[in-house]
């Protein structure tokens, strides 16, 4: 399978990327702009929220990575 080329540079990402709103069970959360230790670029969300199971609320932990496909191969600035 052919590799996907990332359409932005690292500099463009760092200068222009904004946090992304993610709604989980009606609760808005903000995924923050991040350069991962692997070199990939994207957004990261870590937090907690409550979700109803039947008539009870359960506390859940959120761990979400949004990774730009092909960003790991971008040259380092």
JONORWO-V188053 format. One record per pair of residues at least 4 apart in sequence whose C-alpha atoms are under 8 Angstrom apart, sorted by sequence separation. I is the first residue (numbers start at 1). J is the second residue. D is the distance in whole Angstrom. If there is no record, write none. Layout:
I	J	D
I	J	D
This chain:
8	12	6
9	13	6
10	14	6
11	15	6
12	16	6
13	17	5
23	27	5
24	28	6
35	39	6
36	40	5
52	56	5
53	57	6
67	71	8
70	74	7
8	13	6
12	17	8
23	28	4
24	29	7
35	40	6
36	41	6
52	57	4
53	58	7
22	28	6
23	29	6
35	41	5
36	42	8
51	57	5
52	58	6
21	28	6
22	29	5
34	41	6
35	42	6
50	57	6
51	58	5
21	29	6
22	30	6
34	42	5
35	43	8
50	58	5
51	59	7
21	30	5
22	31	7
33	42	6
34	43	5
50	59	5
51	60	7
20	30	6
21	31	6
33	43	4
34	44	6
49	59	6
50	60	6
19	30	6
20	31	5
32	43	5
33	44	7
48	59	7
49	60	6
19	31	5
20	32	7
31	43	6
32	44	5
48	60	6
49	61	7
19	32	5
20	33	8
31	44	5
32	45	6
48	61	4
49	62	7
18	32	7
19	33	6
31	45	4
47	61	6
48	62	6
18	33	6
30	45	7
31	46	8
46	61	8
47	62	5
17	33	7
29	45	8
46	62	5
47	63	7
45	62	7
46	63	5
45	63	6
46	64	7
44	63	8
45	64	5
44	64	6
45	65	7
44	65	5
27	49	8
43	65	6
44	66	6
20	43	7
42	65	7
43	66	5
19	43	7
42	66	5
43	67	7
42	67	4
25	51	7
41	67	6
42	68	5
40	67	7
41	68	6
13	41	8
40	68	7
40	70	8
41	71	6
10	41	8
40	71	5
41	72	7
39	71	7
40	72	4
31	64	8
39	72	5
40	73	8
38	72	7
39	73	8
6	68	7
6	69	6
5	69	8
6	70	5
10	74	7
4	69	7
5	70	5
6	71	5
9	74	7
10	75	8
4	70	5
5	71	8
10	76	7
11	77	7
3	70	7
10	77	7
6	74	7
